[in-house]
Amino acid sequence: MLLFRSEEEVRAWCAGRGREVGAILGLDGLMALARGWYGDRLDPGWRPRTLEASQRVLARAGLAGDFWRLG
């Protein structure tokens, strides 16, 4: 994951390196993902998620489509 100030900066960075632009998340999207992904990690009973459970975390954060498909 790379952090940029704007989508324009992302596109310029990718173009300068011959890379395709992947998913671009704003700060709100990043925070939604982080809360869902890491929010329970300190719980005493925490266990790694299944692939399906991880996919649900992404979906709850509003991240759908081919880029976000796991496995």
DORODREN-896522 format. One record per atom (N, C-alpha, C): residue number from 1; residue in three letters; atom name; x, y, z. Coordinates in Angstrom, 2 decimals, padded with zeros to 5 digits. Layout:
<nodes>
<node nr="NUM" rest="ALA" atom="CA" px="X" py="Y" pz="Z"/>
...
</nodes>
This chain:
<nodes>
<node nr="1" rest="MET" atom="N" px="000.85" py="-001.16" pz="000.00"/>
<node nr="1" rest="MET" atom="CA" px="000.00" py="000.00" pz="000.00"/>
<node nr="1" rest="MET" atom="C" px="000.90" py="001.23" pz="000.00"/>
<node nr="2" rest="LEU" atom="N" px="000.57" py="002.15" pz="-000.86"/>
<node nr="2" rest="LEU" atom="CA" px="001.29" py="003.41" pz="-000.93"/>
<node nr="2" rest="LEU" atom="C" px="000.32" py="004.54" pz="-000.62"/>
<node nr="3" rest="LEU" atom="N" px="000.81" py="005.57" pz="000.01"/>
<node nr="3" rest="LEU" atom="CA" px="-000.01" py="006.73" pz="000.36"/>
<node nr="3" rest="LEU" atom="C" px="000.37" py="007.90" pz="-000.53"/>
<node nr="4" rest="PHE" atom="N" px="-000.66" py="008.57" pz="-001.06"/>
<node nr="4" rest="PHE" atom="CA" px="-000.47" py="009.72" pz="-001.93"/>
<node nr="4" rest="PHE" atom="C" px="-001.40" py="010.84" pz="-001.49"/>
<node nr="5" rest="ARG" atom="N" px="-001.13" py="012.04" pz="-001.93"/>
<node nr="5" rest="ARG" atom="CA" px="-001.96" py="013.19" pz="-001.58"/>
<node nr="5" rest="ARG" atom="C" px="-003.19" py="013.32" pz="-002.45"/>
<node nr="6" rest="SER" atom="N" px="-003.16" py="012.74" pz="-003.66"/>
<node nr="6" rest="SER" atom="CA" px="-004.30" py="012.90" pz="-004.57"/>
<node nr="6" rest="SER" atom="C" px="-004.31" py="011.77" pz="-005.59"/>
<node nr="7" rest="GLU" atom="N" px="-005.46" py="011.59" pz="-006.23"/>
<node nr="7" rest="GLU" atom="CA" px="-005.56" py="010.60" pz="-007.30"/>
<node nr="7" rest="GLU" atom="C" px="-004.65" py="010.98" pz="-008.46"/>
<node nr="8" rest="GLU" atom="N" px="-004.50" py="012.26" pz="-008.71"/>
<node nr="8" rest="GLU" atom="CA" px="-003.61" py="012.75" pz="-009.76"/>
<node nr="8" rest="GLU" atom="C" px="-002.18" py="012.25" pz="-009.50"/>
<node nr="9" rest="GLU" atom="N" px="-001.75" py="012.34" pz="-008.25"/>
<node nr="9" rest="GLU" atom="CA" px="-000.41" py="011.89" pz="-007.88"/>
<node nr="9" rest="GLU" atom="C" px="-000.27" py="010.37" pz="-008.08"/>
<node nr="10" rest="VAL" atom="N" px="-001.32" py="009.62" pz="-007.76"/>
<node nr="10" rest="VAL" atom="CA" px="-001.31" py="008.17" pz="-007.96"/>
<node nr="10" rest="VAL" atom="C" px="-001.10" py="007.86" pz="-009.44"/>
<node nr="11" rest="ARG" atom="N" px="-001.90" py="008.50" pz="-010.27"/>
<node nr="11" rest="ARG" atom="CA" px="-001.85" py="008.24" pz="-011.71"/>
<node nr="11" rest="ARG" atom="C" px="-000.48" py="008.62" pz="-012.29"/>
<node nr="12" rest="ALA" atom="N" px="000.08" py="009.72" pz="-011.85"/>
<node nr="12" rest="ALA" atom="CA" px="001.40" py="010.14" pz="-012.33"/>
<node nr="12" rest="ALA" atom="C" px="002.47" py="009.14" pz="-011.89"/>
<node nr="13" rest="TRP" atom="N" px="002.39" py="008.68" pz="-010.66"/>
<node nr="13" rest="TRP" atom="CA" px="003.36" py="007.72" pz="-010.14"/>
<node nr="13" rest="TRP" atom="C" px="003.30" py="006.43" pz="-010.96"/>
<node nr="14" rest="CYS" atom="N" px="002.09" py="005.95" pz="-011.20"/>
<node nr="14" rest="CYS" atom="CA" px="001.93" py="004.71" pz="-011.98"/>
<node nr="14" rest="CYS" atom="C" px="002.41" py="004.89" pz="-013.41"/>
<node nr="15" rest="ALA" atom="N" px="002.04" py="006.00" pz="-014.04"/>
<node nr="15" rest="ALA" atom="CA" px="002.45" py="006.25" pz="-015.42"/>
<node nr="15" rest="ALA" atom="C" px="003.97" py="006.32" pz="-015.53"/>
<node nr="16" rest="GLY" atom="N" px="004.61" py="006.94" pz="-014.57"/>
<node nr="16" rest="GLY" atom="CA" px="006.06" py="007.07" pz="-014.60"/>
<node nr="16" rest="GLY" atom="C" px="006.80" py="005.76" pz="-014.43"/>
<node nr="17" rest="ARG" atom="N" px="006.11" py="004.74" pz="-013.95"/>
<node nr="17" rest="ARG" atom="CA" px="006.72" py="003.44" pz="-013.72"/>
<node nr="17" rest="ARG" atom="C" px="006.13" py="002.34" pz="-014.60"/>
<node nr="18" rest="GLY" atom="N" px="005.24" py="002.73" pz="-015.52"/>
<node nr="18" rest="GLY" atom="CA" px="004.63" py="001.75" pz="-016.41"/>
<node nr="18" rest="GLY" atom="C" px="003.73" py="000.77" pz="-015.68"/>
<node nr="19" rest="ARG" atom="N" px="003.08" py="001.22" pz="-014.63"/>
<node nr="19" rest="ARG" atom="CA" px="002.19" py="000.36" pz="-013.85"/>
<node nr="19" rest="ARG" atom="C" px="000.74" py="000.74" pz="-014.05"/>
<node nr="20" rest="GLU" atom="N" px="-000.13" py="-000.24" pz="-013.89"/>
<node nr="20" rest="GLU" atom="CA" px="-001.56" py="000.03" pz="-013.92"/>
<node nr="20" rest="GLU" atom="C" px="-002.00" py="000.60" pz="-012.58"/>
<node nr="21" rest="VAL" atom="N" px="-002.99" py="001.47" pz="-012.64"/>
<node nr="21" rest="VAL" atom="CA" px="-003.58" py="001.99" pz="-011.40"/>
<node nr="21" rest="VAL" atom="C" px="-004.47" py="000.91" pz="-010.82"/>
<node nr="22" rest="GLY" atom="N" px="-004.25" py="000.58" pz="-009.57"/>
<node nr="22" rest="GLY" atom="CA" px="-005.10" py="-000.40" pz="-008.88"/>
<node nr="22" rest="GLY" atom="C" px="-006.27" py="000.32" pz="-008.24"/>
<node nr="23" rest="ALA" atom="N" px="-006.64" py="-000.12" pz="-007.07"/>
<node nr="23" rest="ALA" atom="CA" px="-007.73" py="000.53" pz="-006.34"/>
<node nr="23" rest="ALA" atom="C" px="-007.17" py="001.76" pz="-005.64"/>
<node nr="24" rest="ILE" atom="N" px="-007.98" py="002.80" pz="-005.62"/>
<node nr="24" rest="ILE" atom="CA" px="-007.62" py="004.02" pz="-004.90"/>
<node nr="24" rest="ILE" atom="C" px="-008.64" py="004.23" pz="-003.80"/>
<node nr="25" rest="LEU" atom="N" px="-008.15" py="004.29" pz="-002.58"/>
<node nr="25" rest="LEU" atom="CA" px="-009.02" py="004.51" pz="-001.42"/>
<node nr="25" rest="LEU" atom="C" px="-008.75" py="005.87" pz="-000.82"/>
<node nr="26" rest="GLY" atom="N" px="-009.80" py="006.55" pz="-000.45"/>
<node nr="26" rest="GLY" atom="CA" px="-009.65" py="007.77" pz="000.33"/>
<node nr="26" rest="GLY" atom="C" px="-009.41" py="007.39" pz="001.80"/>
<node nr="27" rest="LEU" atom="N" px="-009.17" py="008.38" pz="002.61"/>
<node nr="27" rest="LEU" atom="CA" px="-008.90" py="008.14" pz="004.02"/>
<node nr="27" rest="LEU" atom="C" px="-010.07" py="007.44" pz="004.71"/>
<node nr="28" rest="ASP" atom="N" px="-011.29" py="007.83" pz="004.38"/>
<node nr="28" rest="ASP" atom="CA" px="-012.47" py="007.19" pz="005.00"/>
<node nr="28" rest="ASP" atom="C" px="-012.52" py="005.70" pz="004.66"/>
<node nr="29" rest="GLY" atom="N" px="-012.26" py="005.36" pz="003.40"/>
<node nr="29" rest="GLY" atom="CA" px="-012.25" py="003.96" pz="002.99"/>
<node nr="29" rest="GLY" atom="C" px="-011.14" py="003.18" pz="003.66"/>
<node nr="30" rest="LEU" atom="N" px="-009.98" py="003.80" pz="003.77"/>
<node nr="30" rest="LEU" atom="CA" px="-008.85" py="003.16" pz="004.45"/>
<node nr="30" rest="LEU" atom="C" px="-009.18" py="002.90" pz="005.92"/>
<node nr="31" rest="MET" atom="N" px="-009.80" py="003.87" pz="006.57"/>
<node nr="31" rest="MET" atom="CA" px="-010.16" py="003.69" pz="007.98"/>
<node nr="31" rest="MET" atom="C" px="-011.22" py="002.61" pz="008.15"/>
<node nr="32" rest="ALA" atom="N" px="-012.18" py="002.53" pz="007.26"/>
<node nr="32" rest="ALA" atom="CA" px="-013.20" py="001.48" pz="007.33"/>
<node nr="32" rest="ALA" atom="C" px="-012.55" py="000.11" pz="007.18"/>
<node nr="33" rest="LEU" atom="N" px="-011.61" py="000.00" pz="006.25"/>
<node nr="33" rest="LEU" atom="CA" px="-010.90" py="-001.26" pz="006.06"/>
<node nr="33" rest="LEU" atom="C" px="-010.08" py="-001.60" pz="007.30"/>
<node nr="34" rest="ALA" atom="N" px="-009.34" py="-000.66" pz="007.82"/>
<node nr="34" rest="ALA" atom="CA" px="-008.48" py="-000.90" pz="008.99"/>
<node nr="34" rest="ALA" atom="C" px="-009.31" py="-001.32" pz="010.20"/>
<node nr="35" rest="ARG" atom="N" px="-010.43" py="-000.65" pz="010.43"/>
<node nr="35" rest="ARG" atom="CA" px="-011.28" py="-001.01" pz="011.58"/>
<node nr="35" rest="ARG" atom="C" px="-011.79" py="-002.44" pz="011.46"/>
<node nr="36" rest="GLY" atom="N" px="-012.26" py="-002.80" pz="010.28"/>
<node nr="36" rest="GLY" atom="CA" px="-012.78" py="-004.15" pz="010.07"/>
<node nr="36" rest="GLY" atom="C" px="-011.69" py="-005.21" pz="010.11"/>
<node nr="37" rest="TRP" atom="N" px="-010.53" py="-004.90" pz="009.56"/>
<node nr="37" rest="TRP" atom="CA" px="-009.46" py="-005.88" pz="009.43"/>
<node nr="37" rest="TRP" atom="C" px="-008.72" py="-006.09" pz="010.74"/>
<node nr="38" rest="TYR" atom="N" px="-008.45" py="-005.00" pz="011.45"/>
<node nr="38" rest="TYR" atom="CA" px="-007.61" py="-005.08" pz="012.65"/>
<node nr="38" rest="TYR" atom="C" px="-008.35" py="-004.84" pz="013.96"/>
<node nr="39" rest="GLY" atom="N" px="-009.61" py="-004.47" pz="013.90"/>
<node nr="39" rest="GLY" atom="CA" px="-010.36" py="-004.07" pz="015.09"/>
<node nr="39" rest="GLY" atom="C" px="-010.45" py="-005.11" pz="016.18"/>
<node nr="40" rest="ASP" atom="N" px="-010.35" py="-006.39" pz="015.85"/>
<node nr="40" rest="ASP" atom="CA" px="-010.49" py="-007.45" pz="016.86"/>
<node nr="40" rest="ASP" atom="C" px="-009.18" py="-008.15" pz="017.18"/>
<node nr="41" rest="ARG" atom="N" px="-008.08" py="-007.70" pz="016.65"/>
<node nr="41" rest="ARG" atom="CA" px="-006.80" py="-008.41" pz="016.79"/>
<node nr="41" rest="ARG" atom="C" px="-006.32" py="-008.54" pz="018.23"/>
<node nr="42" rest="LEU" atom="N" px="-006.70" py="-007.65" pz="019.11"/>
<node nr="42" rest="LEU" atom="CA" px="-006.24" py="-007.73" pz="020.49"/>
<node nr="42" rest="LEU" atom="C" px="-007.21" py="-008.51" pz="021.39"/>
<node nr="43" rest="ASP" atom="N" px="-008.31" py="-008.98" pz="020.83"/>
<node nr="43" rest="ASP" atom="CA" px="-009.27" py="-009.78" pz="021.61"/>
<node nr="43" rest="ASP" atom="C" px="-008.59" py="-011.08" pz="022.04"/>
<node nr="44" rest="PRO" atom="N" px="-008.79" py="-011.50" pz="023.29"/>
<node nr="44" rest="PRO" atom="CA" px="-008.14" py="-012.72" pz="023.77"/>
<node nr="44" rest="PRO" atom="C" px="-008.45" py="-013.96" pz="022.94"/>
<node nr="45" rest="GLY" atom="N" px="-009.65" py="-014.04" pz="022.40"/>
<node nr="45" rest="GLY" atom="CA" px="-010.02" py="-015.22" pz="021.63"/>
<node nr="45" rest="GLY" atom="C" px="-009.80" py="-015.10" pz="020.14"/>
<node nr="46" rest="TRP" atom="N" px="-009.02" py="-014.10" pz="019.72"/>
<node nr="46" rest="TRP" atom="CA" px="-008.83" py="-013.87" pz="018.29"/>
<node nr="46" rest="TRP" atom="C" px="-008.22" py="-015.09" pz="017.60"/>
<node nr="47" rest="ARG" atom="N" px="-008.75" py="-015.40" pz="016.45"/>
<node nr="47" rest="ARG" atom="CA" px="-008.21" py="-016.46" pz="015.59"/>
<node nr="47" rest="ARG" atom="C" px="-008.17" py="-015.91" pz="014.17"/>
<node nr="48" rest="PRO" atom="N" px="-007.25" py="-016.40" pz="013.35"/>
<node nr="48" rest="PRO" atom="CA" px="-007.23" py="-015.94" pz="011.95"/>
<node nr="48" rest="PRO" atom="C" px="-008.57" py="-016.22" pz="011.26"/>
<node nr="49" rest="ARG" atom="N" px="-008.95" py="-015.31" pz="010.38"/>
<node nr="49" rest="ARG" atom="CA" px="-010.20" py="-015.45" pz="009.64"/>
<node nr="49" rest="ARG" atom="C" px="-010.07" py="-016.45" pz="008.50"/>
<node nr="50" rest="THR" atom="N" px="-011.19" py="-017.01" pz="008.14"/>
<node nr="50" rest="THR" atom="CA" px="-011.25" py="-017.81" pz="006.91"/>
<node nr="50" rest="THR" atom="C" px="-011.23" py="-016.85" pz="005.72"/>
<node nr="51" rest="LEU" atom="N" px="-011.00" py="-017.38" pz="004.56"/>
<node nr="51" rest="LEU" atom="CA" px="-011.04" py="-016.57" pz="003.35"/>
<node nr="51" rest="LEU" atom="C" px="-012.40" py="-015.90" pz="003.19"/>
<node nr="52" rest="GLU" atom="N" px="-013.45" py="-016.65" pz="003.46"/>
<node nr="52" rest="GLU" atom="CA" px="-014.81" py="-016.11" pz="003.32"/>
<node nr="52" rest="GLU" atom="C" px="-015.06" py="-014.98" pz="004.31"/>
<node nr="53" rest="ALA" atom="N" px="-014.60" py="-015.15" pz="005.55"/>
<node nr="53" rest="ALA" atom="CA" px="-014.78" py="-014.10" pz="006.55"/>
<node nr="53" rest="ALA" atom="C" px="-013.99" py="-012.85" pz="006.17"/>
<node nr="54" rest="SER" atom="N" px="-012.80" py="-013.05" pz="005.63"/>
<node nr="54" rest="SER" atom="CA" px="-012.00" py="-011.91" pz="005.18"/>
<node nr="54" rest="SER" atom="C" px="-012.69" py="-011.18" pz="004.04"/>
<node nr="55" rest="GLN" atom="N" px="-013.31" py="-011.92" pz="003.14"/>
<node nr="55" rest="GLN" atom="CA" px="-014.04" py="-011.31" pz="002.03"/>
<node nr="55" rest="GLN" atom="C" px="-015.21" py="-010.49" pz="002.55"/>
<node nr="56" rest="ARG" atom="N" px="-015.87" py="-010.98" pz="003.61"/>
<node nr="56" rest="ARG" atom="CA" px="-016.98" py="-010.22" pz="004.21"/>
<node nr="56" rest="ARG" atom="C" px="-016.48" py="-008.91" pz="004.83"/>
<node nr="57" rest="VAL" atom="N" px="-015.30" py="-008.93" pz="005.43"/>
<node nr="57" rest="VAL" atom="CA" px="-014.73" py="-007.71" pz="006.00"/>
<node nr="57" rest="VAL" atom="C" px="-014.55" py="-006.66" pz="004.89"/>
<node nr="58" rest="LEU" atom="N" px="-014.02" py="-007.09" pz="003.76"/>
<node nr="58" rest="LEU" atom="CA" px="-013.85" py="-006.17" pz="002.63"/>
<node nr="58" rest="LEU" atom="C" px="-015.20" py="-005.64" pz="002.15"/>
<node nr="59" rest="ALA" atom="N" px="-016.17" py="-006.52" pz="002.04"/>
<node nr="59" rest="ALA" atom="CA" px="-017.50" py="-006.11" pz="001.57"/>
<node nr="59" rest="ALA" atom="C" px="-018.13" py="-005.10" pz="002.52"/>
<node nr="60" rest="ARG" atom="N" px="-018.00" py="-005.33" pz="003.84"/>
<node nr="60" rest="ARG" atom="CA" px="-018.57" py="-004.39" pz="004.82"/>
<node nr="60" rest="ARG" atom="C" px="-017.89" py="-003.03" pz="004.73"/>
<node nr="61" rest="ALA" atom="N" px="-016.64" py="-003.00" pz="004.30"/>
<node nr="61" rest="ALA" atom="CA" px="-015.93" py="-001.73" pz="004.12"/>
<node nr="61" rest="ALA" atom="C" px="-016.25" py="-001.09" pz="002.77"/>
<node nr="62" rest="GLY" atom="N" px="-017.15" py="-001.73" pz="002.00"/>
<node nr="62" rest="GLY" atom="CA" px="-017.54" py="-001.18" pz="000.71"/>
<node nr="62" rest="GLY" atom="C" px="-016.57" py="-001.49" pz="-000.41"/>
<node nr="63" rest="LEU" atom="N" px="-015.72" py="-002.49" pz="-000.22"/>
<node nr="63" rest="LEU" atom="CA" px="-014.69" py="-002.84" pz="-001.20"/>
<node nr="63" rest="LEU" atom="C" px="-015.12" py="-004.09" pz="-001.95"/>
<node nr="64" rest="ALA" atom="N" px="-015.55" py="-003.89" pz="-003.19"/>
<node nr="64" rest="ALA" atom="CA" px="-016.06" py="-004.99" pz="-004.00"/>
<node nr="64" rest="ALA" atom="C" px="-015.43" py="-004.92" pz="-005.39"/>
<node nr="65" rest="GLY" atom="N" px="-015.64" py="-005.93" pz="-006.17"/>
<node nr="65" rest="GLY" atom="CA" px="-015.12" py="-005.98" pz="-007.52"/>
<node nr="65" rest="GLY" atom="C" px="-013.91" py="-006.89" pz="-007.62"/>
<node nr="66" rest="ASP" atom="N" px="-013.43" py="-007.08" pz="-008.83"/>
<node nr="66" rest="ASP" atom="CA" px="-012.34" py="-008.00" pz="-009.08"/>
<node nr="66" rest="ASP" atom="C" px="-011.09" py="-007.68" pz="-008.28"/>
<node nr="67" rest="PHE" atom="N" px="-010.75" py="-006.41" pz="-008.14"/>
<node nr="67" rest="PHE" atom="CA" px="-009.52" py="-006.03" pz="-007.43"/>
<node nr="67" rest="PHE" atom="C" px="-009.54" py="-006.55" pz="-005.99"/>
<node nr="68" rest="TRP" atom="N" px="-010.71" py="-006.56" pz="-005.39"/>
<node nr="68" rest="TRP" atom="CA" px="-010.83" py="-006.92" pz="-003.97"/>
<node nr="68" rest="TRP" atom="C" px="-011.20" py="-008.39" pz="-003.74"/>
<node nr="69" rest="ARG" atom="N" px="-011.27" py="-009.17" pz="-004.79"/>
<node nr="69" rest="ARG" atom="CA" px="-011.62" py="-010.58" pz="-004.66"/>
<node nr="69" rest="ARG" atom="C" px="-010.41" py="-011.36" pz="-004.14"/>
<node nr="70" rest="LEU" atom="N" px="-010.57" py="-012.03" pz="-003.03"/>
<node nr="70" rest="LEU" atom="CA" px="-009.50" py="-012.80" pz="-002.41"/>
<node nr="70" rest="LEU" atom="C" px="-009.50" py="-014.22" pz="-002.94"/>
<node nr="71" rest="GLY" atom="N" px="-008.35" py="-014.83" pz="-002.92"/>
<node nr="71" rest="GLY" atom="CA" px="-008.23" py="-016.24" pz="-003.30"/>
<node nr="71" rest="GLY" atom="C" px="-008.32" py="-016.43" pz="-004.72"/>
</nodes>
